[in-house]
Amino acid sequence: MTSCALRWVLAVAIFVVAVESHARDPGRDHDQAARGAVAELLRELHYDGPPPAITWVIAHEVVEVCGCTVGADRRWAIYRKNTAYLSRALNLADPFDRSVLLHELVHHIQWIASGPAVDCHEWHRREVLAHDAQNAWLMDHGSGQRVIFIGTCR
């Protein structure tokens, strides 16, 4: 094999290893996309305080974080104590998925301003505001999709 051909084979091998390594570590792209999306969305919300921590999880881990069992397949993200837990299934380039992150950022701003919700009625009020903000954002960005909040305090 000529030295030029050998260099070509080595270059291809290095590229394949890099692509396989990247495929095994999707967190790197998720983290970078999340940082950019968080910064952009917080600017849109006119918030200049500290951003939340972002933790990427798989669907069943989101359920473990919130203690939810009903509708677990629909829980794409949740906010708890300065951390937004996001499903790895989210694609932050997709406007609807980005609106899910915006929803959690609204909860972050609420938490920074007032701490945790003191009761179910406060939690409900915050959810309504976060859903309203999410729907307004979707409308402003030309999406025909909307979210519906169905929650009660018993």
mmCIF file of the C-alpha atoms, coordinates in Angstrom:
data_MODEL
# 
_entry.id   MODEL 
# 
loop_
_atom_site.group_PDB 
_atom_site.id 
_atom_site.type_symbol 
_atom_site.label_atom_id 
_atom_site.label_alt_id 
_atom_site.label_comp_id 
_atom_site.label_asym_id 
_atom_site.label_entity_id 
_atom_site.label_seq_id 
_atom_site.pdbx_PDB_ins_code 
_atom_site.Cartn_x 
_atom_site.Cartn_y 
_atom_site.Cartn_z 
_atom_site.occupancy 
_atom_site.B_iso_or_equiv 
_atom_site.pdbx_formal_charge 
_atom_site.auth_seq_id 
_atom_site.auth_comp_id 
_atom_site.auth_asym_id 
_atom_site.auth_atom_id 
_atom_site.pdbx_PDB_model_num 
ATOM 1   C CA . MET A 1 1   ? 0.000   0.000  0.000  1.00 0.00 ? 1   MET A CA 1 
ATOM 2   C CA . THR A 1 2   ? 1.368   3.401  -0.921 1.00 0.00 ? 2   THR A CA 1 
ATOM 3   C CA . SER A 1 3   ? 1.920   5.977  1.761  1.00 0.00 ? 3   SER A CA 1 
ATOM 4   C CA . CYS A 1 4   ? -0.876  8.146  0.303  1.00 0.00 ? 4   CYS A CA 1 
ATOM 5   C CA . ALA A 1 5   ? -3.333  5.241  0.417  1.00 0.00 ? 5   ALA A CA 1 
ATOM 6   C CA . LEU A 1 6   ? -2.245  4.392  3.958  1.00 0.00 ? 6   LEU A CA 1 
ATOM 7   C CA . ARG A 1 7   ? -2.874  7.980  5.080  1.00 0.00 ? 7   ARG A CA 1 
ATOM 8   C CA . TRP A 1 8   ? -6.321  7.828  3.462  1.00 0.00 ? 8   TRP A CA 1 
ATOM 9   C CA . VAL A 1 9   ? -7.170  4.585  5.301  1.00 0.00 ? 9   VAL A CA 1 
ATOM 10  C CA . LEU A 1 10  ? -5.940  6.052  8.607  1.00 0.00 ? 10  LEU A CA 1 
ATOM 11  C CA . ALA A 1 11  ? -7.941  9.251  8.049  1.00 0.00 ? 11  ALA A CA 1 
ATOM 12  C CA . VAL A 1 12  ? -11.100 7.245  7.345  1.00 0.00 ? 12  VAL A CA 1 
ATOM 13  C CA . ALA A 1 13  ? -10.477 5.042  10.414 1.00 0.00 ? 13  ALA A CA 1 
ATOM 14  C CA . ILE A 1 14  ? -10.022 8.091  12.646 1.00 0.00 ? 14  ILE A CA 1 
ATOM 15  C CA . PHE A 1 15  ? -13.217 9.639  11.233 1.00 0.00 ? 15  PHE A CA 1 
ATOM 16  C CA . VAL A 1 16  ? -15.198 6.428  11.838 1.00 0.00 ? 16  VAL A CA 1 
ATOM 17  C CA . VAL A 1 17  ? -13.934 6.219  15.434 1.00 0.00 ? 17  VAL A CA 1 
ATOM 18  C CA . ALA A 1 18  ? -14.865 9.873  16.006 1.00 0.00 ? 18  ALA A CA 1 
ATOM 19  C CA . VAL A 1 19  ? -18.359 9.360  14.567 1.00 0.00 ? 19  VAL A CA 1 
ATOM 20  C CA . GLU A 1 20  ? -18.904 6.190  16.614 1.00 0.00 ? 20  GLU A CA 1 
ATOM 21  C CA . SER A 1 21  ? -17.669 7.931  19.764 1.00 0.00 ? 21  SER A CA 1 
ATOM 22  C CA . HIS A 1 22  ? -19.992 10.857 19.082 1.00 0.00 ? 22  HIS A CA 1 
ATOM 23  C CA . ALA A 1 23  ? -22.922 8.486  18.500 1.00 0.00 ? 23  ALA A CA 1 
ATOM 24  C CA . ARG A 1 24  ? -22.280 6.822  21.865 1.00 0.00 ? 24  ARG A CA 1 
ATOM 25  C CA . ASP A 1 25  ? -22.237 10.213 23.636 1.00 0.00 ? 25  ASP A CA 1 
ATOM 26  C CA . PRO A 1 26  ? -25.354 12.132 22.564 1.00 0.00 ? 26  PRO A CA 1 
ATOM 27  C CA . GLY A 1 27  ? -25.196 14.148 25.795 1.00 0.00 ? 27  GLY A CA 1 
ATOM 28  C CA . ARG A 1 28  ? -22.597 16.459 24.322 1.00 0.00 ? 28  ARG A CA 1 
ATOM 29  C CA . ASP A 1 29  ? -25.012 17.702 21.632 1.00 0.00 ? 29  ASP A CA 1 
ATOM 30  C CA . HIS A 1 30  ? -27.924 17.803 24.059 1.00 0.00 ? 30  HIS A CA 1 
ATOM 31  C CA . ASP A 1 31  ? -25.937 19.907 26.541 1.00 0.00 ? 31  ASP A CA 1 
ATOM 32  C CA . GLN A 1 32  ? -24.723 22.370 23.914 1.00 0.00 ? 32  GLN A CA 1 
ATOM 33  C CA . ALA A 1 33  ? -28.196 22.695 22.375 1.00 0.00 ? 33  ALA A CA 1 
ATOM 34  C CA . ALA A 1 34  ? -29.740 23.173 25.814 1.00 0.00 ? 34  ALA A CA 1 
ATOM 35  C CA . ARG A 1 35  ? -27.290 25.898 26.846 1.00 0.00 ? 35  ARG A CA 1 
ATOM 36  C CA . GLY A 1 36  ? -28.010 27.859 23.675 1.00 0.00 ? 36  GLY A CA 1 
ATOM 37  C CA . ALA A 1 37  ? -31.763 27.336 23.895 1.00 0.00 ? 37  ALA A CA 1 
ATOM 38  C CA . VAL A 1 38  ? -31.878 28.261 27.597 1.00 0.00 ? 38  VAL A CA 1 
ATOM 39  C CA . ALA A 1 39  ? -29.937 31.494 26.995 1.00 0.00 ? 39  ALA A CA 1 
ATOM 40  C CA . GLU A 1 40  ? -32.143 32.440 24.038 1.00 0.00 ? 40  GLU A CA 1 
ATOM 41  C CA . LEU A 1 41  ? -35.426 31.648 25.796 1.00 0.00 ? 41  LEU A CA 1 
ATOM 42  C CA . LEU A 1 42  ? -34.444 33.427 29.009 1.00 0.00 ? 42  LEU A CA 1 
ATOM 43  C CA . ARG A 1 43  ? -33.693 36.544 26.922 1.00 0.00 ? 43  ARG A CA 1 
ATOM 44  C CA . GLU A 1 44  ? -37.131 36.239 25.319 1.00 0.00 ? 44  GLU A CA 1 
ATOM 45  C CA . LEU A 1 45  ? -38.645 36.009 28.809 1.00 0.00 ? 45  LEU A CA 1 
ATOM 46  C CA . HIS A 1 46  ? -36.702 39.158 29.824 1.00 0.00 ? 46  HIS A CA 1 
ATOM 47  C CA . TYR A 1 47  ? -34.985 37.269 32.642 1.00 0.00 ? 47  TYR A CA 1 
ATOM 48  C CA . ASP A 1 48  ? -31.341 38.010 33.363 1.00 0.00 ? 48  ASP A CA 1 
ATOM 49  C CA . GLY A 1 49  ? -30.858 35.972 36.531 1.00 0.00 ? 49  GLY A CA 1 
ATOM 50  C CA . PRO A 1 50  ? -29.076 32.651 36.871 1.00 0.00 ? 50  PRO A CA 1 
ATOM 51  C CA . PRO A 1 51  ? -30.207 29.851 34.564 1.00 0.00 ? 51  PRO A CA 1 
ATOM 52  C CA . PRO A 1 52  ? -31.347 26.512 35.965 1.00 0.00 ? 52  PRO A CA 1 
ATOM 53  C CA . ALA A 1 53  ? -29.221 23.415 35.864 1.00 0.00 ? 53  ALA A CA 1 
ATOM 54  C CA . ILE A 1 54  ? -30.205 21.115 33.001 1.00 0.00 ? 54  ILE A CA 1 
ATOM 55  C CA . THR A 1 55  ? -30.267 17.362 33.485 1.00 0.00 ? 55  THR A CA 1 
ATOM 56  C CA . TRP A 1 56  ? -31.081 15.088 30.553 1.00 0.00 ? 56  TRP A CA 1 
ATOM 57  C CA . VAL A 1 57  ? -32.995 11.976 31.515 1.00 0.00 ? 57  VAL A CA 1 
ATOM 58  C CA . ILE A 1 58  ? -34.822 9.121  29.873 1.00 0.00 ? 58  ILE A CA 1 
ATOM 59  C CA . ALA A 1 59  ? -38.603 8.990  30.242 1.00 0.00 ? 59  ALA A CA 1 
ATOM 60  C CA . HIS A 1 60  ? -38.840 6.734  33.293 1.00 0.00 ? 60  HIS A CA 1 
ATOM 61  C CA . GLU A 1 61  ? -36.324 8.897  35.171 1.00 0.00 ? 61  GLU A CA 1 
ATOM 62  C CA . VAL A 1 62  ? -38.580 11.950 34.718 1.00 0.00 ? 62  VAL A CA 1 
ATOM 63  C CA . VAL A 1 63  ? -41.319 9.923  36.397 1.00 0.00 ? 63  VAL A CA 1 
ATOM 64  C CA . GLU A 1 64  ? -38.930 9.039  39.247 1.00 0.00 ? 64  GLU A CA 1 
ATOM 65  C CA . VAL A 1 65  ? -38.034 12.723 39.748 1.00 0.00 ? 65  VAL A CA 1 
ATOM 66  C CA . CYS A 1 66  ? -41.637 13.903 40.015 1.00 0.00 ? 66  CYS A CA 1 
ATOM 67  C CA . GLY A 1 67  ? -43.137 10.831 41.672 1.00 0.00 ? 67  GLY A CA 1 
ATOM 68  C CA . CYS A 1 68  ? -45.803 10.733 38.967 1.00 0.00 ? 68  CYS A CA 1 
ATOM 69  C CA . THR A 1 69  ? -47.362 7.562  37.690 1.00 0.00 ? 69  THR A CA 1 
ATOM 70  C CA . VAL A 1 70  ? -50.414 8.826  35.798 1.00 0.00 ? 70  VAL A CA 1 
ATOM 71  C CA . GLY A 1 71  ? -49.596 9.992  32.282 1.00 0.00 ? 71  GLY A CA 1 
ATOM 72  C CA . ALA A 1 72  ? -45.939 9.081  32.675 1.00 0.00 ? 72  ALA A CA 1 
ATOM 73  C CA . ASP A 1 73  ? -45.529 8.678  28.931 1.00 0.00 ? 73  ASP A CA 1 
ATOM 74  C CA . ARG A 1 74  ? -46.515 12.334 28.453 1.00 0.00 ? 74  ARG A CA 1 
ATOM 75  C CA . ARG A 1 75  ? -44.047 13.847 30.947 1.00 0.00 ? 75  ARG A CA 1 
ATOM 76  C CA . TRP A 1 76  ? -41.411 15.368 28.691 1.00 0.00 ? 76  TRP A CA 1 
ATOM 77  C CA . ALA A 1 77  ? -39.850 17.645 31.281 1.00 0.00 ? 77  ALA A CA 1 
ATOM 78  C CA . ILE A 1 78  ? -40.163 18.724 34.872 1.00 0.00 ? 78  ILE A CA 1 
ATOM 79  C CA . TYR A 1 79  ? -38.676 21.467 37.027 1.00 0.00 ? 79  TYR A CA 1 
ATOM 80  C CA . ARG A 1 80  ? -37.562 20.828 40.593 1.00 0.00 ? 80  ARG A CA 1 
ATOM 81  C CA . LYS A 1 81  ? -35.390 22.972 42.858 1.00 0.00 ? 81  LYS A CA 1 
ATOM 82  C CA . ASN A 1 82  ? -33.326 24.927 40.333 1.00 0.00 ? 82  ASN A CA 1 
ATOM 83  C CA . THR A 1 83  ? -33.040 22.005 37.894 1.00 0.00 ? 83  THR A CA 1 
ATOM 84  C CA . ALA A 1 84  ? -34.916 21.371 34.660 1.00 0.00 ? 84  ALA A CA 1 
ATOM 85  C CA . TYR A 1 85  ? -35.062 17.638 33.946 1.00 0.00 ? 85  TYR A CA 1 
ATOM 86  C CA . LEU A 1 86  ? -35.504 17.161 30.204 1.00 0.00 ? 86  LEU A CA 1 
ATOM 87  C CA . SER A 1 87  ? -36.267 13.984 28.322 1.00 0.00 ? 87  SER A CA 1 
ATOM 88  C CA . ARG A 1 88  ? -33.506 12.940 25.937 1.00 0.00 ? 88  ARG A CA 1 
ATOM 89  C CA . ALA A 1 89  ? -36.284 12.531 23.375 1.00 0.00 ? 89  ALA A CA 1 
ATOM 90  C CA . LEU A 1 90  ? -36.649 16.328 23.158 1.00 0.00 ? 90  LEU A CA 1 
ATOM 91  C CA . ASN A 1 91  ? -35.295 17.930 20.012 1.00 0.00 ? 91  ASN A CA 1 
ATOM 92  C CA . LEU A 1 92  ? -34.650 21.563 20.891 1.00 0.00 ? 92  LEU A CA 1 
ATOM 93  C CA . ALA A 1 93  ? -34.508 22.496 17.203 1.00 0.00 ? 93  ALA A CA 1 
ATOM 94  C CA . ASP A 1 94  ? -38.213 21.598 17.027 1.00 0.00 ? 94  ASP A CA 1 
ATOM 95  C CA . PRO A 1 95  ? -40.434 24.559 18.011 1.00 0.00 ? 95  PRO A CA 1 
ATOM 96  C CA . PHE A 1 96  ? -42.849 22.471 20.058 1.00 0.00 ? 96  PHE A CA 1 
ATOM 97  C CA . ASP A 1 97  ? -40.074 20.733 21.983 1.00 0.00 ? 97  ASP A CA 1 
ATOM 98  C CA . ARG A 1 98  ? -38.401 24.103 22.559 1.00 0.00 ? 98  ARG A CA 1 
ATOM 99  C CA . SER A 1 99  ? -41.702 25.363 23.984 1.00 0.00 ? 99  SER A CA 1 
ATOM 100 C CA . VAL A 1 100 ? -41.530 22.532 26.532 1.00 0.00 ? 100 VAL A CA 1 
ATOM 101 C CA . LEU A 1 101 ? -38.181 23.943 27.688 1.00 0.00 ? 101 LEU A CA 1 
ATOM 102 C CA . LEU A 1 102 ? -39.691 27.442 27.793 1.00 0.00 ? 102 LEU A CA 1 
ATOM 103 C CA . HIS A 1 103 ? -42.470 26.094 30.046 1.00 0.00 ? 103 HIS A CA 1 
ATOM 104 C CA . GLU A 1 104 ? -39.879 24.754 32.488 1.00 0.00 ? 104 GLU A CA 1 
ATOM 105 C CA . LEU A 1 105 ? -37.972 28.050 32.366 1.00 0.00 ? 105 LEU A CA 1 
ATOM 106 C CA . VAL A 1 106 ? -41.154 29.854 33.408 1.00 0.00 ? 106 VAL A CA 1 
ATOM 107 C CA . HIS A 1 107 ? -41.235 27.533 36.436 1.00 0.00 ? 107 HIS A CA 1 
ATOM 108 C CA . HIS A 1 108 ? -37.586 28.401 37.115 1.00 0.00 ? 108 HIS A CA 1 
ATOM 109 C CA . ILE A 1 109 ? -38.402 32.112 37.153 1.00 0.00 ? 109 ILE A CA 1 
ATOM 110 C CA . GLN A 1 110 ? -41.373 31.441 39.434 1.00 0.00 ? 110 GLN A CA 1 
ATOM 111 C CA . TRP A 1 111 ? -39.194 29.385 41.782 1.00 0.00 ? 111 TRP A CA 1 
ATOM 112 C CA . ILE A 1 112 ? -36.449 32.029 41.893 1.00 0.00 ? 112 ILE A CA 1 
ATOM 113 C CA . ALA A 1 113 ? -39.046 34.728 42.623 1.00 0.00 ? 113 ALA A CA 1 
ATOM 114 C CA . SER A 1 114 ? -41.167 32.873 45.189 1.00 0.00 ? 114 SER A CA 1 
ATOM 115 C CA . GLY A 1 115 ? -39.647 29.524 46.116 1.00 0.00 ? 115 GLY A CA 1 
ATOM 116 C CA . PRO A 1 116 ? -41.681 26.336 45.900 1.00 0.00 ? 116 PRO A CA 1 
ATOM 117 C CA . ALA A 1 117 ? -45.451 26.451 45.566 1.00 0.00 ? 117 ALA A CA 1 
ATOM 118 C CA . VAL A 1 118 ? -46.940 26.526 49.065 1.00 0.00 ? 118 VAL A CA 1 
ATOM 119 C CA . ASP A 1 119 ? -50.059 24.544 48.195 1.00 0.00 ? 119 ASP A CA 1 
ATOM 120 C CA . CYS A 1 120 ? -51.973 22.948 45.360 1.00 0.00 ? 120 CYS A CA 1 
ATOM 121 C CA . HIS A 1 121 ? -53.715 26.182 44.410 1.00 0.00 ? 121 HIS A CA 1 
ATOM 122 C CA . GLU A 1 122 ? -50.377 27.971 44.003 1.00 0.00 ? 122 GLU A CA 1 
ATOM 123 C CA . TRP A 1 123 ? -49.030 25.043 41.968 1.00 0.00 ? 123 TRP A CA 1 
ATOM 124 C CA . HIS A 1 124 ? -52.154 25.200 39.773 1.00 0.00 ? 124 HIS A CA 1 
ATOM 125 C CA . ARG A 1 125 ? -51.780 28.963 39.259 1.00 0.00 ? 125 ARG A CA 1 
ATOM 126 C CA . ARG A 1 126 ? -48.148 28.500 38.221 1.00 0.00 ? 126 ARG A CA 1 
ATOM 127 C CA . GLU A 1 127 ? -49.043 25.735 35.778 1.00 0.00 ? 127 GLU A CA 1 
ATOM 128 C CA . VAL A 1 128 ? -51.716 27.886 34.162 1.00 0.00 ? 128 VAL A CA 1 
ATOM 129 C CA . LEU A 1 129 ? -49.207 30.739 33.736 1.00 0.00 ? 129 LEU A CA 1 
ATOM 130 C CA . ALA A 1 130 ? -46.532 28.409 32.324 1.00 0.00 ? 130 ALA A CA 1 
ATOM 131 C CA . HIS A 1 131 ? -48.999 26.871 29.864 1.00 0.00 ? 131 HIS A CA 1 
ATOM 132 C CA . ASP A 1 132 ? -50.221 30.329 28.830 1.00 0.00 ? 132 ASP A CA 1 
ATOM 133 C CA . ALA A 1 133 ? -46.616 31.441 28.225 1.00 0.00 ? 133 ALA A CA 1 
ATOM 134 C CA . GLN A 1 134 ? -45.918 28.255 26.259 1.00 0.00 ? 134 GLN A CA 1 
ATOM 135 C CA . ASN A 1 135 ? -48.984 28.765 24.045 1.00 0.00 ? 135 ASN A CA 1 
ATOM 136 C CA . ALA A 1 136 ? -48.140 32.439 23.478 1.00 0.00 ? 136 ALA A CA 1 
ATOM 137 C CA . TRP A 1 137 ? -44.598 31.459 22.493 1.00 0.00 ? 137 TRP A CA 1 
ATOM 138 C CA . LEU A 1 138 ? -45.882 28.792 20.090 1.00 0.00 ? 138 LEU A CA 1 
ATOM 139 C CA . MET A 1 139 ? -48.243 31.337 18.501 1.00 0.00 ? 139 MET A CA 1 
ATOM 140 C CA . ASP A 1 140 ? -45.483 33.972 18.240 1.00 0.00 ? 140 ASP A CA 1 
ATOM 141 C CA . HIS A 1 141 ? -43.272 31.435 16.481 1.00 0.00 ? 141 HIS A CA 1 
ATOM 142 C CA . GLY A 1 142 ? -45.878 30.450 13.923 1.00 0.00 ? 142 GLY A CA 1 
ATOM 143 C CA . SER A 1 143 ? -46.790 27.072 15.352 1.00 0.00 ? 143 SER A CA 1 
ATOM 144 C CA . GLY A 1 144 ? -50.363 25.868 15.149 1.00 0.00 ? 144 GLY A CA 1 
ATOM 145 C CA . GLN A 1 145 ? -49.739 23.535 18.087 1.00 0.00 ? 145 GLN A CA 1 
ATOM 146 C CA . ARG A 1 146 ? -51.085 24.322 21.542 1.00 0.00 ? 146 ARG A CA 1 
ATOM 147 C CA . VAL A 1 147 ? -50.927 22.719 24.957 1.00 0.00 ? 147 VAL A CA 1 
ATOM 148 C CA . ILE A 1 148 ? -53.886 22.150 27.227 1.00 0.00 ? 148 ILE A CA 1 
ATOM 149 C CA . PHE A 1 149 ? -53.532 22.043 30.988 1.00 0.00 ? 149 PHE A CA 1 
ATOM 150 C CA . ILE A 1 150 ? -55.978 19.836 32.818 1.00 0.00 ? 150 ILE A CA 1 
ATOM 151 C CA . GLY A 1 151 ? -55.274 19.914 36.522 1.00 0.00 ? 151 GLY A CA 1 
ATOM 152 C CA . THR A 1 152 ? -57.323 20.300 39.642 1.00 0.00 ? 152 THR A CA 1 
ATOM 153 C CA . CYS A 1 153 ? -56.828 20.622 43.359 1.00 0.00 ? 153 CYS A CA 1 
ATOM 154 C CA . ARG A 1 154 ? -59.024 18.271 45.316 1.00 0.00 ? 154 ARG A CA 1 
# 
